[in-house]
Amino acid sequence: MGCSIMNLELKKNLSRYLKYCIVGGIGAITDFSIFTVLIKFFLINYLLANILSITVALIIVYLLQKNWTFQYSTSKNTKTIQRYLVSVAITYLLNNGVLIVLVETFGYNVIISKVIQVILSTVWGYCLTNYFVFNTRWEKLKK
């Protein structure tokens, strides 16, 4: 009986992780596509393009992660949105910081820098999403 419960929990976690990766891929493709179009066709500064592309991608990712990946529902939706906005602010700072360092300090190509930034943001994004945004322990601590 104990093994079947562990197997069920493992399957649930693997399924959640796979969904997280799929949604992250959708977000990355959205972010990268909008970013590229803005800098290549509209000649927008790469930092402004980054802010715009990440904003659109994060909205899409939030909705998909909340409703599909984590199937997270709470009566305190406002608190979830607040935690999400904090994680977005942290993500903005880290993303732009990585781009500035790679482009301005090391002289990397903007597109290559963006690819590196997307890869790094996957790691910190998962940590923030899984442990800070969509974690029921935050509601339990408030009771």
Residue pairs with C-beta under 8 A, 6 or more apart in sequence:
16 69
16 70
19 68
19 69
20 65
20 69
20 126
20 129
20 130
23 61
23 64
23 65
23 68
23 69
24 61
24 122
24 125
24 126
26 60
26 61
26 64
27 57
27 58
27 60
27 61
27 64
28 57
28 118
28 122
30 53
30 56
30 57
30 60
31 53
31 54
31 56
31 57
31 118
32 53
32 114
32 115
32 118
33 53
34 49
34 52
34 53
34 56
34 57
35 46
35 49
35 50
35 52
35 53
35 114
36 111
38 44
38 48
38 49
38 52
38 53
39 45
39 46
39 49
39 110
44 52
46 99
46 103
46 110
46 114
47 96
47 99
47 100
50 95
50 96
50 99
50 114
51 92
51 96
54 91
54 92
54 95
58 88
58 91
62 84
65 72
65 129
65 133
65 134
66 72
66 80
66 134
69 134
70 129
70 134
72 80
72 134
72 136
74 80
74 136
74 139
76 139
76 142
79 138
79 139
79 142
80 133
80 134
83 132
83 133
83 138
84 133
86 132
87 125
87 128
87 129
87 132
87 133
90 124
90 128
91 121
91 124
91 125
91 128
94 120
94 121
94 124
95 117
95 121
98 113
98 116
98 117
98 120
98 121
99 110
99 113
99 114
99 117
102 108
102 112
102 113
102 116
102 117
103 110
103 113
108 116
132 138
